[in-house]
């Protein structure tokens, strides 16, 4: 197990676990939703920092849908996340760019705000935090220069992959000529997920963690897109691809997302015959109004089930730290 102490922001982690070492990581997201919640998120980051978790995955939605999508707010939230003692890998969420078109959020152009997020949070191949971790971004591929939010890194015998998959139906918009962003990102996400599974198989990795912001609505029937209908499942392609790739993968897949705060480990995918795809487990994050809680994932690639999940409380950690020594 690697223990990372407080360090200068320029410090870059140079070690990773050996193939045989268990490790842990933290999952947060969908917070803070206001200035009042920022201290709670700071407490969560301190709680994680005092634990033996090696890094943090934040699935996005770093603001509420009615907070302004201003440069100032984004910059302040970056300062907050850079206070993390452990490396923190962030993904963009619906509230961070899609919802920015709303009047209360400032009436911004969502694509322009996404571009600003890329410049601020995803401009290099490093995580956020006081100690940085090297990552690979899809923007390293010339044909996908705009997709720096899609990220990947290997840790021990596990591959981690993050996709820009936001809520509100994956930003699918009805109306002629309105879905260029959706269609282009669909291609980029498909390529990135395909390459992740191929990499995991090639390197015989025992686990693959996929992080997205949106709840993909697995309870929705898998009907192929029909533009004559009044609604189109924006997550259809992702779910079909995940089902097909995971069914052929010999390891354990863990899907992390926001949107639902009650799921701590179920098997949401069904194969073409309606049977559960048993090597896929999903976990949803906490978040506003439960911004003081976080998810801990313990990883041991020697176990049949590689990932085990626990709910943690920053409030409980701080209370224990404040208690007098007996």
Secondary structure, 3 states (H helix, E strand, C coil): CCCCCCCCCCEECCCCCCCCCCEEEEEECCCCCCHHHHHHHHHHHHHHHCCCCCEEEECCCCCCCCCCCCHHHHHHHHHHHHCCCCEEEECCCHHHCHHHHCCCCCCCCHHHHHHHHHHHHCCCCECECCEECECEEHHHCHHHCCCCCCEEEEECCEEEEECCCCHHHHCCCCCCCCCHHHHHHHHHHHHHHHHHHHHHHHCCCCEEEEECCCCCCCCCCCCCCCCCCCCCCCCHHHHHHHHHHHHHCCCEEEEEECCCCCCCCECCCECCCCCECCCEEEEECCECCECCEEEEEEECCCCCCCEEEEEEEHHHHHHHHHCCCC
